[in-house]
Amino acid sequence: MATYKNIQKYVKDKYGNSIKTCWIADMKEYHGLKKRIAPNRISMDTKTNPCPKDKMDMITEAFKHFNMI
């Protein structure tokens, strides 16, 4: 499984966009992939930085590239 840094680098190299790790975590949850709970997470019920709709396809493509989905 690819690390968050691997996914960020892939998206940066392919699309020229920087993505946040919280967006990757949000997309992992969306696709049903296992993720850890961040130690600095304030609430389990709310998301302060959900993945923007325009970045979802880029992150999903990275997951496919690394055979995560």
mmCIF file of the N, C-alpha and C atoms, coordinates in Angstrom:
data_MODEL
# 
_entry.id   MODEL 
# 
loop_
_atom_site.group_PDB 
_atom_site.id 
_atom_site.type_symbol 
_atom_site.label_atom_id 
_atom_site.label_alt_id 
_atom_site.label_comp_id 
_atom_site.label_asym_id 
_atom_site.label_entity_id 
_atom_site.label_seq_id 
_atom_site.pdbx_PDB_ins_code 
_atom_site.Cartn_x 
_atom_site.Cartn_y 
_atom_site.Cartn_z 
_atom_site.occupancy 
_atom_site.B_iso_or_equiv 
_atom_site.pdbx_formal_charge 
_atom_site.auth_seq_id 
_atom_site.auth_comp_id 
_atom_site.auth_asym_id 
_atom_site.auth_atom_id 
_atom_site.pdbx_PDB_model_num 
ATOM 1   N N  . MET A 1 1  ? 0.849   -1.176 0.000   1.00 0.00 ? 1  MET A N  1 
ATOM 2   C CA . MET A 1 1  ? 0.000   0.000  0.000   1.00 0.00 ? 1  MET A CA 1 
ATOM 3   C C  . MET A 1 1  ? 0.891   1.235  0.000   1.00 0.00 ? 1  MET A C  1 
ATOM 4   N N  . ALA A 1 2  ? 0.501   2.218  -0.764  1.00 0.00 ? 2  ALA A N  1 
ATOM 5   C CA . ALA A 1 2  ? 1.272   3.455  -0.894  1.00 0.00 ? 2  ALA A CA 1 
ATOM 6   C C  . ALA A 1 2  ? 1.109   4.321  0.354   1.00 0.00 ? 2  ALA A C  1 
ATOM 7   N N  . THR A 1 3  ? 2.151   5.079  0.649   1.00 0.00 ? 3  THR A N  1 
ATOM 8   C CA . THR A 1 3  ? 2.083   6.015  1.771   1.00 0.00 ? 3  THR A CA 1 
ATOM 9   C C  . THR A 1 3  ? 1.419   7.309  1.303   1.00 0.00 ? 3  THR A C  1 
ATOM 10  N N  . TYR A 1 4  ? 1.069   8.120  2.260   1.00 0.00 ? 4  TYR A N  1 
ATOM 11  C CA . TYR A 1 4  ? 0.466   9.416  1.924   1.00 0.00 ? 4  TYR A CA 1 
ATOM 12  C C  . TYR A 1 4  ? 1.448   10.246 1.092   1.00 0.00 ? 4  TYR A C  1 
ATOM 13  N N  . LYS A 1 5  ? 2.728   10.184 1.420   1.00 0.00 ? 5  LYS A N  1 
ATOM 14  C CA . LYS A 1 5  ? 3.740   10.928 0.656   1.00 0.00 ? 5  LYS A CA 1 
ATOM 15  C C  . LYS A 1 5  ? 3.814   10.426 -0.789  1.00 0.00 ? 5  LYS A C  1 
ATOM 16  N N  . ASN A 1 6  ? 3.720   9.100  -0.979  1.00 0.00 ? 6  ASN A N  1 
ATOM 17  C CA . ASN A 1 6  ? 3.725   8.545  -2.334  1.00 0.00 ? 6  ASN A CA 1 
ATOM 18  C C  . ASN A 1 6  ? 2.544   9.071  -3.147  1.00 0.00 ? 6  ASN A C  1 
ATOM 19  N N  . ILE A 1 7  ? 1.382   9.103  -2.514  1.00 0.00 ? 7  ILE A N  1 
ATOM 20  C CA . ILE A 1 7  ? 0.176   9.580  -3.195  1.00 0.00 ? 7  ILE A CA 1 
ATOM 21  C C  . ILE A 1 7  ? 0.304   11.063 -3.515  1.00 0.00 ? 7  ILE A C  1 
ATOM 22  N N  . GLN A 1 8  ? 0.791   11.847 -2.558  1.00 0.00 ? 8  GLN A N  1 
ATOM 23  C CA . GLN A 1 8  ? 0.982   13.276 -2.797  1.00 0.00 ? 8  GLN A CA 1 
ATOM 24  C C  . GLN A 1 8  ? 1.950   13.519 -3.943  1.00 0.00 ? 8  GLN A C  1 
ATOM 25  N N  . LYS A 1 9  ? 3.052   12.782 -3.972  1.00 0.00 ? 9  LYS A N  1 
ATOM 26  C CA . LYS A 1 9  ? 4.049   12.952 -5.030  1.00 0.00 ? 9  LYS A CA 1 
ATOM 27  C C  . LYS A 1 9  ? 3.463   12.567 -6.393  1.00 0.00 ? 9  LYS A C  1 
ATOM 28  N N  . TYR A 1 10 ? 2.720   11.474 -6.443  1.00 0.00 ? 10 TYR A N  1 
ATOM 29  C CA . TYR A 1 10 ? 2.107   11.029 -7.697  1.00 0.00 ? 10 TYR A CA 1 
ATOM 30  C C  . TYR A 1 10 ? 1.167   12.108 -8.253  1.00 0.00 ? 10 TYR A C  1 
ATOM 31  N N  . VAL A 1 11 ? 0.303   12.635 -7.398  1.00 0.00 ? 11 VAL A N  1 
ATOM 32  C CA . VAL A 1 11 ? -0.654  13.664 -7.837  1.00 0.00 ? 11 VAL A CA 1 
ATOM 33  C C  . VAL A 1 11 ? 0.090   14.932 -8.263  1.00 0.00 ? 11 VAL A C  1 
ATOM 34  N N  . LYS A 1 12 ? 1.118   15.318 -7.523  1.00 0.00 ? 12 LYS A N  1 
ATOM 35  C CA . LYS A 1 12 ? 1.901   16.515 -7.860  1.00 0.00 ? 12 LYS A CA 1 
ATOM 36  C C  . LYS A 1 12 ? 2.593   16.341 -9.217  1.00 0.00 ? 12 LYS A C  1 
ATOM 37  N N  . ASP A 1 13 ? 3.206   15.170 -9.428  1.00 0.00 ? 13 ASP A N  1 
ATOM 38  C CA . ASP A 1 13 ? 3.917   14.916 -10.685 1.00 0.00 ? 13 ASP A CA 1 
ATOM 39  C C  . ASP A 1 13 ? 2.967   14.816 -11.878 1.00 0.00 ? 13 ASP A C  1 
ATOM 40  N N  . LYS A 1 14 ? 1.821   14.150 -11.705 1.00 0.00 ? 14 LYS A N  1 
ATOM 41  C CA . LYS A 1 14 ? 0.916   13.919 -12.824 1.00 0.00 ? 14 LYS A CA 1 
ATOM 42  C C  . LYS A 1 14 ? 0.018   15.120 -13.130 1.00 0.00 ? 14 LYS A C  1 
ATOM 43  N N  . TYR A 1 15 ? -0.492  15.769 -12.075 1.00 0.00 ? 15 TYR A N  1 
ATOM 44  C CA . TYR A 1 15 ? -1.466  16.831 -12.275 1.00 0.00 ? 15 TYR A CA 1 
ATOM 45  C C  . TYR A 1 15 ? -0.957  18.228 -11.917 1.00 0.00 ? 15 TYR A C  1 
ATOM 46  N N  . GLY A 1 16 ? 0.182   18.303 -11.225 1.00 0.00 ? 16 GLY A N  1 
ATOM 47  C CA . GLY A 1 16 ? 0.716   19.597 -10.827 1.00 0.00 ? 16 GLY A CA 1 
ATOM 48  C C  . GLY A 1 16 ? -0.003  20.231 -9.652  1.00 0.00 ? 16 GLY A C  1 
ATOM 49  N N  . ASN A 1 17 ? -0.804  19.441 -8.934  1.00 0.00 ? 17 ASN A N  1 
ATOM 50  C CA . ASN A 1 17 ? -1.559  19.937 -7.786  1.00 0.00 ? 17 ASN A CA 1 
ATOM 51  C C  . ASN A 1 17 ? -1.033  19.346 -6.490  1.00 0.00 ? 17 ASN A C  1 
ATOM 52  N N  . SER A 1 18 ? -1.017  20.154 -5.458  1.00 0.00 ? 18 SER A N  1 
ATOM 53  C CA . SER A 1 18 ? -0.674  19.673 -4.126  1.00 0.00 ? 18 SER A CA 1 
ATOM 54  C C  . SER A 1 18 ? -1.964  19.277 -3.419  1.00 0.00 ? 18 SER A C  1 
ATOM 55  N N  . ILE A 1 19 ? -1.914  18.160 -2.697  1.00 0.00 ? 19 ILE A N  1 
ATOM 56  C CA . ILE A 1 19 ? -3.092  17.714 -1.960  1.00 0.00 ? 19 ILE A CA 1 
ATOM 57  C C  . ILE A 1 19 ? -2.741  17.536 -0.498  1.00 0.00 ? 19 ILE A C  1 
ATOM 58  N N  . LYS A 1 20 ? -3.741  17.688 0.343   1.00 0.00 ? 20 LYS A N  1 
ATOM 59  C CA . LYS A 1 20 ? -3.562  17.557 1.788   1.00 0.00 ? 20 LYS A CA 1 
ATOM 60  C C  . LYS A 1 20 ? -3.767  16.104 2.212   1.00 0.00 ? 20 LYS A C  1 
ATOM 61  N N  . THR A 1 21 ? -3.088  15.732 3.286   1.00 0.00 ? 21 THR A N  1 
ATOM 62  C CA . THR A 1 21 ? -3.236  14.369 3.788   1.00 0.00 ? 21 THR A CA 1 
ATOM 63  C C  . THR A 1 21 ? -4.654  14.102 4.286   1.00 0.00 ? 21 THR A C  1 
ATOM 64  N N  . CYS A 1 22 ? -5.321  15.125 4.806   1.00 0.00 ? 22 CYS A N  1 
ATOM 65  C CA . CYS A 1 22 ? -6.698  14.929 5.267   1.00 0.00 ? 22 CYS A CA 1 
ATOM 66  C C  . CYS A 1 22 ? -7.624  14.601 4.098   1.00 0.00 ? 22 CYS A C  1 
ATOM 67  N N  . TRP A 1 23 ? -7.315  15.089 2.914   1.00 0.00 ? 23 TRP A N  1 
ATOM 68  C CA . TRP A 1 23 ? -8.111  14.760 1.736   1.00 0.00 ? 23 TRP A CA 1 
ATOM 69  C C  . TRP A 1 23 ? -7.905  13.301 1.359   1.00 0.00 ? 23 TRP A C  1 
ATOM 70  N N  . ILE A 1 24 ? -6.669  12.821 1.493   1.00 0.00 ? 24 ILE A N  1 
ATOM 71  C CA . ILE A 1 24 ? -6.380  11.413 1.211   1.00 0.00 ? 24 ILE A CA 1 
ATOM 72  C C  . ILE A 1 24 ? -7.146  10.538 2.195   1.00 0.00 ? 24 ILE A C  1 
ATOM 73  N N  . ALA A 1 25 ? -7.118  10.903 3.473   1.00 0.00 ? 25 ALA A N  1 
ATOM 74  C CA . ALA A 1 25 ? -7.836  10.138 4.494   1.00 0.00 ? 25 ALA A CA 1 
ATOM 75  C C  . ALA A 1 25 ? -9.334  10.125 4.213   1.00 0.00 ? 25 ALA A C  1 
ATOM 76  N N  . ASP A 1 26 ? -9.870  11.248 3.787   1.00 0.00 ? 26 ASP A N  1 
ATOM 77  C CA . ASP A 1 26 ? -11.287 11.334 3.457   1.00 0.00 ? 26 ASP A CA 1 
ATOM 78  C C  . ASP A 1 26 ? -11.626 10.405 2.294   1.00 0.00 ? 26 ASP A C  1 
ATOM 79  N N  . MET A 1 27 ? -10.775 10.377 1.292   1.00 0.00 ? 27 MET A N  1 
ATOM 80  C CA . MET A 1 27 ? -11.009 9.510  0.137   1.00 0.00 ? 27 MET A CA 1 
ATOM 81  C C  . MET A 1 27 ? -10.807 8.032  0.491   1.00 0.00 ? 27 MET A C  1 
ATOM 82  N N  . LYS A 1 28 ? -9.895  7.745  1.405   1.00 0.00 ? 28 LYS A N  1 
ATOM 83  C CA . LYS A 1 28 ? -9.743  6.364  1.863   1.00 0.00 ? 28 LYS A CA 1 
ATOM 84  C C  . LYS A 1 28 ? -11.035 5.890  2.513   1.00 0.00 ? 28 LYS A C  1 
ATOM 85  N N  . GLU A 1 29 ? -11.621 6.738  3.330   1.00 0.00 ? 29 GLU A N  1 
ATOM 86  C CA . GLU A 1 29 ? -12.893 6.395  3.978   1.00 0.00 ? 29 GLU A CA 1 
ATOM 87  C C  . GLU A 1 29 ? -13.991 6.231  2.927   1.00 0.00 ? 29 GLU A C  1 
ATOM 88  N N  . TYR A 1 30 ? -14.025 7.110  1.952   1.00 0.00 ? 30 TYR A N  1 
ATOM 89  C CA . TYR A 1 30 ? -15.011 7.060  0.877   1.00 0.00 ? 30 TYR A CA 1 
ATOM 90  C C  . TYR A 1 30 ? -14.945 5.732  0.116   1.00 0.00 ? 30 TYR A C  1 
ATOM 91  N N  . HIS A 1 31 ? -13.725 5.241  -0.125  1.00 0.00 ? 31 HIS A N  1 
ATOM 92  C CA . HIS A 1 31 ? -13.539 3.995  -0.881  1.00 0.00 ? 31 HIS A CA 1 
ATOM 93  C C  . HIS A 1 31 ? -13.509 2.765  0.017   1.00 0.00 ? 31 HIS A C  1 
ATOM 94  N N  . GLY A 1 32 ? -13.674 2.945  1.321   1.00 0.00 ? 32 GLY A N  1 
ATOM 95  C CA . GLY A 1 32 ? -13.717 1.811  2.239   1.00 0.00 ? 32 GLY A CA 1 
ATOM 96  C C  . GLY A 1 32 ? -12.358 1.222  2.565   1.00 0.00 ? 32 GLY A C  1 
ATOM 97  N N  . LEU A 1 33 ? -11.299 2.000  2.391   1.00 0.00 ? 33 LEU A N  1 
ATOM 98  C CA . LEU A 1 33 ? -9.952  1.529  2.712   1.00 0.00 ? 33 LEU A CA 1 
ATOM 99  C C  . LEU A 1 33 ? -9.660  1.768  4.192   1.00 0.00 ? 33 LEU A C  1 
ATOM 100 N N  . LYS A 1 34 ? -8.826  0.920  4.744   1.00 0.00 ? 34 LYS A N  1 
ATOM 101 C CA . LYS A 1 34 ? -8.481  1.033  6.155   1.00 0.00 ? 34 LYS A CA 1 
ATOM 102 C C  . LYS A 1 34 ? -7.587  2.249  6.381   1.00 0.00 ? 34 LYS A C  1 
ATOM 103 N N  . LYS A 1 35 ? -7.900  2.992  7.419   1.00 0.00 ? 35 LYS A N  1 
ATOM 104 C CA . LYS A 1 35 ? -7.077  4.139  7.780   1.00 0.00 ? 35 LYS A CA 1 
ATOM 105 C C  . LYS A 1 35 ? -7.006  4.232  9.294   1.00 0.00 ? 35 LYS A C  1 
ATOM 106 N N  . ARG A 1 36 ? -5.987  4.909  9.754   1.00 0.00 ? 36 ARG A N  1 
ATOM 107 C CA . ARG A 1 36 ? -5.829  5.116  11.189  1.00 0.00 ? 36 ARG A CA 1 
ATOM 108 C C  . ARG A 1 36 ? -6.527  6.400  11.597  1.00 0.00 ? 36 ARG A C  1 
ATOM 109 N N  . ILE A 1 37 ? -6.842  6.504  12.874  1.00 0.00 ? 37 ILE A N  1 
ATOM 110 C CA . ILE A 1 37 ? -7.441  7.724  13.403  1.00 0.00 ? 37 ILE A CA 1 
ATOM 111 C C  . ILE A 1 37 ? -6.309  8.670  13.794  1.00 0.00 ? 37 ILE A C  1 
ATOM 112 N N  . ALA A 1 38 ? -6.370  9.883  13.311  1.00 0.00 ? 38 ALA A N  1 
ATOM 113 C CA . ALA A 1 38 ? -5.342  10.879 13.613  1.00 0.00 ? 38 ALA A CA 1 
ATOM 114 C C  . ALA A 1 38 ? -5.403  11.235 15.102  1.00 0.00 ? 38 ALA A C  1 
ATOM 115 N N  . PRO A 1 39 ? -4.243  11.319 15.753  1.00 0.00 ? 39 PRO A N  1 
ATOM 116 C CA . PRO A 1 39 ? -4.241  11.632 17.188  1.00 0.00 ? 39 PRO A CA 1 
ATOM 117 C C  . PRO A 1 39 ? -4.733  13.041 17.497  1.00 0.00 ? 39 PRO A C  1 
ATOM 118 N N  . ASN A 1 40 ? -4.694  13.930 16.532  1.00 0.00 ? 40 ASN A N  1 
ATOM 119 C CA . ASN A 1 40 ? -5.139  15.302 16.760  1.00 0.00 ? 40 ASN A CA 1 
ATOM 120 C C  . ASN A 1 40 ? -6.578  15.540 16.308  1.00 0.00 ? 40 ASN A C  1 
ATOM 121 N N  . ARG A 1 41 ? -7.293  14.476 15.979  1.00 0.00 ? 41 ARG A N  1 
ATOM 122 C CA . ARG A 1 41 ? -8.689  14.605 15.533  1.00 0.00 ? 41 ARG A CA 1 
ATOM 123 C C  . ARG A 1 41 ? -9.561  15.005 16.711  1.00 0.00 ? 41 ARG A C  1 
ATOM 124 N N  . ILE A 1 42 ? -10.292 16.072 16.542  1.00 0.00 ? 42 ILE A N  1 
ATOM 125 C CA . ILE A 1 42 ? -11.107 16.619 17.625  1.00 0.00 ? 42 ILE A CA 1 
ATOM 126 C C  . ILE A 1 42 ? -12.386 15.817 17.811  1.00 0.00 ? 42 ILE A C  1 
ATOM 127 N N  . SER A 1 43 ? -13.082 15.525 16.721  1.00 0.00 ? 43 SER A N  1 
ATOM 128 C CA . SER A 1 43 ? -14.347 14.816 16.807  1.00 0.00 ? 43 SER A CA 1 
ATOM 129 C C  . SER A 1 43 ? -14.389 13.719 15.754  1.00 0.00 ? 43 SER A C  1 
ATOM 130 N N  . MET A 1 44 ? -14.933 12.576 16.132  1.00 0.00 ? 44 MET A N  1 
ATOM 131 C CA . MET A 1 44 ? -15.055 11.470 15.197  1.00 0.00 ? 44 MET A CA 1 
ATOM 132 C C  . MET A 1 44 ? -16.253 11.673 14.258  1.00 0.00 ? 44 MET A C  1 
ATOM 133 N N  . ASP A 1 45 ? -17.163 12.561 14.615  1.00 0.00 ? 45 ASP A N  1 
ATOM 134 C CA . ASP A 1 45 ? -18.390 12.745 13.856  1.00 0.00 ? 45 ASP A CA 1 
ATOM 135 C C  . ASP A 1 45 ? -18.318 13.836 12.799  1.00 0.00 ? 45 ASP A C  1 
ATOM 136 N N  . THR A 1 46 ? -17.383 14.767 12.937  1.00 0.00 ? 46 THR A N  1 
ATOM 137 C CA . THR A 1 46 ? -17.306 15.875 11.995  1.00 0.00 ? 46 THR A CA 1 
ATOM 138 C C  . THR A 1 46 ? -15.974 15.893 11.264  1.00 0.00 ? 46 THR A C  1 
ATOM 139 N N  . LYS A 1 47 ? -16.005 16.439 10.067  1.00 0.00 ? 47 LYS A N  1 
ATOM 140 C CA . LYS A 1 47 ? -14.792 16.603 9.273   1.00 0.00 ? 47 LYS A CA 1 
ATOM 141 C C  . LYS A 1 47 ? -14.593 18.093 9.037   1.00 0.00 ? 47 LYS A C  1 
ATOM 142 N N  . THR A 1 48 ? -13.418 18.584 9.360   1.00 0.00 ? 48 THR A N  1 
ATOM 143 C CA . THR A 1 48 ? -13.164 20.004 9.164   1.00 0.00 ? 48 THR A CA 1 
ATOM 144 C C  . THR A 1 48 ? -12.637 20.290 7.761   1.00 0.00 ? 48 THR A C  1 
ATOM 145 N N  . ASN A 1 49 ? -11.965 19.318 7.136   1.00 0.00 ? 49 ASN A N  1 
ATOM 146 C CA . ASN A 1 49 ? -11.404 19.506 5.803   1.00 0.00 ? 49 ASN A CA 1 
ATOM 147 C C  . ASN A 1 49 ? -11.738 18.329 4.889   1.00 0.00 ? 49 ASN A C  1 
ATOM 148 N N  . PRO A 1 50 ? -12.998 18.194 4.471   1.00 0.00 ? 50 PRO A N  1 
ATOM 149 C CA . PRO A 1 50 ? -13.311 17.106 3.540   1.00 0.00 ? 50 PRO A CA 1 
ATOM 150 C C  . PRO A 1 50 ? -12.659 17.367 2.181   1.00 0.00 ? 50 PRO A C  1 
ATOM 151 N N  . CYS A 1 51 ? -12.469 16.318 1.426   1.00 0.00 ? 51 CYS A N  1 
ATOM 152 C CA . CYS A 1 51 ? -11.830 16.435 0.111   1.00 0.00 ? 51 CYS A CA 1 
ATOM 153 C C  . CYS A 1 51 ? -12.717 17.229 -0.846  1.00 0.00 ? 51 CYS A C  1 
ATOM 154 N N  . PRO A 1 52 ? -12.148 18.256 -1.492  1.00 0.00 ? 52 PRO A N  1 
ATOM 155 C CA . PRO A 1 52 ? -12.921 19.010 -2.485  1.00 0.00 ? 52 PRO A CA 1 
ATOM 156 C C  . PRO A 1 52 ? -13.270 18.126 -3.685  1.00 0.00 ? 52 PRO A C  1 
ATOM 157 N N  . LYS A 1 53 ? -14.408 18.394 -4.264  1.00 0.00 ? 53 LYS A N  1 
ATOM 158 C CA . LYS A 1 53 ? -14.889 17.577 -5.390  1.00 0.00 ? 53 LYS A CA 1 
ATOM 159 C C  . LYS A 1 53 ? -13.913 17.565 -6.571  1.00 0.00 ? 53 LYS A C  1 
ATOM 160 N N  . ASP A 1 54 ? -13.209 18.675 -6.802  1.00 0.00 ? 54 ASP A N  1 
ATOM 161 C CA . ASP A 1 54 ? -12.293 18.730 -7.946  1.00 0.00 ? 54 ASP A CA 1 
ATOM 162 C C  . ASP A 1 54 ? -11.008 17.928 -7.724  1.00 0.00 ? 54 ASP A C  1 
ATOM 163 N N  . LYS A 1 55 ? -10.736 17.503 -6.498  1.00 0.00 ? 55 LYS A N  1 
ATOM 164 C CA . LYS A 1 55 ? -9.538  16.703 -6.207  1.00 0.00 ? 55 LYS A CA 1 
ATOM 165 C C  . LYS A 1 55 ? -9.841  15.209 -6.087  1.00 0.00 ? 55 LYS A C  1 
ATOM 166 N N  . MET A 1 56 ? -11.113 14.850 -5.981  1.00 0.00 ? 56 MET A N  1 
ATOM 167 C CA . MET A 1 56 ? -11.498 13.451 -5.759  1.00 0.00 ? 56 MET A CA 1 
ATOM 168 C C  . MET A 1 56 ? -10.999 12.524 -6.864  1.00 0.00 ? 56 MET A C  1 
ATOM 169 N N  . ASP A 1 57 ? -11.163 12.928 -8.115  1.00 0.00 ? 57 ASP A N  1 
ATOM 170 C CA . ASP A 1 57 ? -10.741 12.073 -9.235  1.00 0.00 ? 57 ASP A CA 1 
ATOM 171 C C  . ASP A 1 57 ? -9.232  11.875 -9.261  1.00 0.00 ? 57 ASP A C  1 
ATOM 172 N N  . MET A 1 58 ? -8.488  12.913 -8.911  1.00 0.00 ? 58 MET A N  1 
ATOM 173 C CA . MET A 1 58 ? -7.021  12.810 -8.885  1.00 0.00 ? 58 MET A CA 1 
ATOM 174 C C  . MET A 1 58 ? -6.560  11.796 -7.835  1.00 0.00 ? 58 MET A C  1 
ATOM 175 N N  . ILE A 1 59 ? -7.143  11.871 -6.661  1.00 0.00 ? 59 ILE A N  1 
ATOM 176 C CA . ILE A 1 59 ? -6.758  10.963 -5.580  1.00 0.00 ? 59 ILE A CA 1 
ATOM 177 C C  . ILE A 1 59 ? -7.208  9.541  -5.902  1.00 0.00 ? 59 ILE A C  1 
ATOM 178 N N  . THR A 1 60 ? -8.405  9.395  -6.469  1.00 0.00 ? 60 THR A N  1 
ATOM 179 C CA . THR A 1 60 ? -8.884  8.068  -6.864  1.00 0.00 ? 60 THR A CA 1 
ATOM 180 C C  . THR A 1 60 ? -7.962  7.461  -7.912  1.00 0.00 ? 60 THR A C  1 
ATOM 181 N N  . GLU A 1 61 ? -7.508  8.267  -8.855  1.00 0.00 ? 61 GLU A N  1 
ATOM 182 C CA . GLU A 1 61 ? -6.559  7.789  -9.878  1.00 0.00 ? 61 GLU A CA 1 
ATOM 183 C C  . GLU A 1 61 ? -5.260  7.323  -9.230  1.00 0.00 ? 61 GLU A C  1 
ATOM 184 N N  . ALA A 1 62 ? -4.792  8.053  -8.224  1.00 0.00 ? 62 ALA A N  1 
ATOM 185 C CA . ALA A 1 62 ? -3.578  7.649  -7.513  1.00 0.00 ? 62 ALA A CA 1 
ATOM 186 C C  . ALA A 1 62 ? -3.784  6.313  -6.803  1.00 0.00 ? 62 ALA A C  1 
ATOM 187 N N  . PHE A 1 63 ? -4.950  6.121  -6.198  1.00 0.00 ? 63 PHE A N  1 
ATOM 188 C CA . PHE A 1 63 ? -5.260  4.839  -5.548  1.00 0.00 ? 63 PHE A CA 1 
ATOM 189 C C  . PHE A 1 63 ? -5.206  3.706  -6.564  1.00 0.00 ? 63 PHE A C  1 
ATOM 190 N N  . LYS A 1 64 ? -5.772  3.940  -7.744  1.00 0.00 ? 64 LYS A N  1 
ATOM 191 C CA . LYS A 1 64 ? -5.751  2.911  -8.790  1.00 0.00 ? 64 LYS A CA 1 
ATOM 192 C C  . LYS A 1 64 ? -4.329  2.638  -9.265  1.00 0.00 ? 64 LYS A C  1 
ATOM 193 N N  . HIS A 1 65 ? -3.535  3.704  -9.402  1.00 0.00 ? 65 HIS A N  1 
ATOM 194 C CA . HIS A 1 65 ? -2.142  3.551  -9.834  1.00 0.00 ? 65 HIS A CA 1 
ATOM 195 C C  . HIS A 1 65 ? -1.361  2.670  -8.867  1.00 0.00 ? 65 HIS A C  1 
ATOM 196 N N  . PHE A 1 66 ? -1.601  2.839  -7.585  1.00 0.00 ? 66 PHE A N  1 
ATOM 197 C CA . PHE A 1 66 ? -0.893  2.054  -6.560  1.00 0.00 ? 66 PHE A CA 1 
ATOM 198 C C  . PHE A 1 66 ? -1.635  0.767  -6.189  1.00 0.00 ? 66 PHE A C  1 
ATOM 199 N N  . ASN A 1 67 ? -2.622  0.370  -7.006  1.00 0.00 ? 67 ASN A N  1 
ATOM 200 C CA . ASN A 1 67 ? -3.392  -0.856 -6.797  1.00 0.00 ? 67 ASN A CA 1 
ATOM 201 C C  . ASN A 1 67 ? -4.024  -0.942 -5.416  1.00 0.00 ? 67 ASN A C  1 
ATOM 202 N N  . MET A 1 68 ? -4.515  0.176  -4.938  1.00 0.00 ? 68 MET A N  1 
ATOM 203 C CA . MET A 1 68 ? -5.182  0.208  -3.633  1.00 0.00 ? 68 MET A CA 1 
ATOM 204 C C  . MET A 1 68 ? -6.676  -0.066 -3.784  1.00 0.00 ? 68 MET A C  1 
ATOM 205 N N  . ILE A 1 69 ? -7.215  0.247  -4.968  1.00 0.00 ? 69 ILE A N  1 
ATOM 206 C CA . ILE A 1 69 ? -8.625  -0.060 -5.251  1.00 0.00 ? 69 ILE A CA 1 
ATOM 207 C C  . ILE A 1 69 ? -8.704  -0.744 -6.607  1.00 0.00 ? 69 ILE A C  1 
# 
